[in-house]
Amino acid sequence: MLKYILIFPLLFLSQAAALAEYFVIDQFDIRIRIDESGFFEVTETIGVTFSEPRHGIYRVIPYRYQIEGKKYEIGLSNIDVEGWKFKREWANGNLRIRIGDPDQYVGGRQRYVISYKVKRAWLFEEQYTEFYWNLTGNEWEAPIEKLDFRIELPEGLSLTPDDYQVFTGYTGQQESDAQINWSDGVLSGSTTRAFAPGEGVTVAIRLPVASIKRPSAFESFMHDYGLLGIPAALLALLGWLFVRFGRDEPFVKMVQYYPPEGLPPAEAGAFIDDKTDNRDIVSLLPYWGGQGYLTIRETEKEQLFGLFSSKDFEFNKVESLPSGRPGYEYTVFNRLFRDGDTVSINELKDKFHTTMSSAQSQIQRTVRDRQLHTPLSRMLWSVLPVAAAICAGLGAFFISKEQYPGGGAMLLTAGIAFLLRRPMLKKNKEGMELYRQLYGFRMFVDKADRKRIERLLADDPAYFEKTLPYAIAFGMAKDWAAHFEGLFTEPPHWYRSSYHHSRGGNAFQSFASSFDSGMRQVQSSFTSSPSGSSSGGSSGGGFGGGGGGSW
């Protein structure tokens, strides 16, 4: 029924960390009134019970989204909290409403009524208009024991059961633990179970095309481009800023034998090239294996009566991740073992891609939160995509008006703005020191010296296991493992392969030759999506969302 799955650029909190929260949400009541002019009003009544004194709670609501490669920015206004002091903070695509008095503490049972107005939170299709709203958000740090919702639609609308759905559970899940009722222009519902931290509720309603006023092309254009003015002068300024402030300082390249301390492999892979790749997430597997949280078993499956065989990988959970890990680790690990302590790659095929997208966004946010770049370059990095979009839109508009020279120049400017974005990130002093160490270690992984490796192993027998995840994040796992051939007879303790042992010989040599291709197979399965996977919805999808906690 539904066409989109929304991918949030959010840092989802782990269940383990959530258990340390200081309150429980006893009742979450949501009232939404949809106006045919294109906005809707939301009132959230949140009843909580604090286990120890706190200042209050905070509510996070995203206002920037990306659906099927298209970016959306909804409007949030008329924000109010009944009877409480509150502070609004707009940052990183989220509105954070901090409720309470910094000079006072509260405890026991408290009630918070939050209201706000939402604009431009619609999915307009040729055949219908879709209301797709995450009622609770999937980032709450506390459990939600009960949720009720009531959505009032414009007068005269009639819906059938095929026109609405409710999704519950963790991000990406499609459970429906709620009772729903449609009557007299109101869609209402109640959850049928309590929700753990990280679970949420999303509602999707398909409405007739004409039921909600659609913005005109001019209104859309003015919203997207009108506030930024003529981009040529801005891009000229950005060009000067790049020359003046946007280039990294030169540094002496020296080989390092260890990755920087305190920088996990997934973040190292994202920081070294200022982008998050799928292999950055796959690097977590040997990283967890070396720390004793999982094991990997390579198996062989015979096909066509034994004439052919294929490899599969089986992950076995040894123990849960402890508290205090980065949020993206919980996102991947908890989804990996959601259905049991043992899972194979084939079982995850076409089911893991939304988790990968969420984890990538979380890694990007985690690296940004380290504040390794100068504030000015971070600002310019954020502004450049907007400038490029403006130039491209104006270029297309000018060309549609047969202003070909001006349109062509604007499109060229858009391309330059896009190409400048990544080089514009200038590392600060701390970032340059971290990059120098990481770059030096990547140099060693690329051009490793055999004698040096032997000395490193003599000092630390676990050196290979500790550095392999980083080689995966760098895209150099095959060459890195090959440097250790002849130095081991067995693969790492967390890796087992009936496929190799059935053929005898040096098990580590077999591991070195096939591990990289195996991880590529894992990466392919993790990122595969079923045909037509854009249809449907899930918990954590849609506009709205976010979460909250106490402070």
Secondary structure, 3 states (H helix, E strand, C coil): CCCCCCECCCCCCCHHHHCCCCEEEEEEEEEEEECCCCEEEEEEEEEEEEEEEECCEEEEEECEEEECCEEEECEEEEEEECCCCEEEEEECCEEEEEECCCCCCEEEEEEEEEEEEEECCCEECCCCEEEEEECCCCCCCCCECCEEEEEECCCCCCCCHHHEEEEEECCCCCECCEEEEEECCEEEEEECCCECCCCEEEEEEEECHHHCCCCCHHHHHHHHHHHHCCHHHHHHHHHHHHHHHCCCCCCCCCCCCCCCCCCCHHHHHHHHHCCCCHHHHHCHHHHHHHCCCEEEEEEEEEECCCCEEEEEEEEEECCCCCCCCCHHHHHHHHHHCCCCCEEEHHHHCCCCHHHHHHHHHHHHHHHHHCCCECHHHHHHHHHHHHHHHHHHHHHHHHHHCCCHHHHHHHHHHHHHHHHHHHHHCCECHHHHHHHHHHHHHHHHHHCCCHHHHHHHHHHCCCHHHHHHHHHHHHCCHHHHHHCCECCECCCCCCEEEHHHHCCCCCHHHHHHHHHHHHHHHHHHHHHCCCCCCCCCCCCCCCEECCEEEEC
